[in-house]
Amino acid sequence: MFCPRCRIEYTEGYTECPECGAPLVEELPPEPEAEYVEWVTVLTTVDQNTVMVATSLLEDAGIRVNVRGEGLQILMGAAAPKEVQVMPENVAQARLLLEREGGLEPDEE
């Protein structure tokens, strides 16, 4: 028996997952395929506070955000550049929000 959420196999006798409480199933469903997203950078900065403000502003507007380079802080310290990225269909709206609402200067195309 398998937990469809945790994807852990349990011995017979269990009917629900002790970790999450989900009912166990005989076979695991296939894992979903990874979604490919082509991100576009709308803001580049070394300031983590600016990244947080931009991310919050965009997410509040319903725009999906990716921050590239956050892991570089471990290697390069606080001066590591970070890129706030959005999907291509949200670029114009994101730049407008960053400039008008956030007082930030977005990257140009």
Secondary structure, DSSP 4 states (H G I P E B T S, - for coil): -B-TTT--B--TT--B-TTT-PBPBSSPPPPPPPPP---EEEEEES-HHHHHHHHHHHHHTT--EEEETTTHHHHHGGG--EEEEE-GGGHHHHHHHHHHTT---PPP-
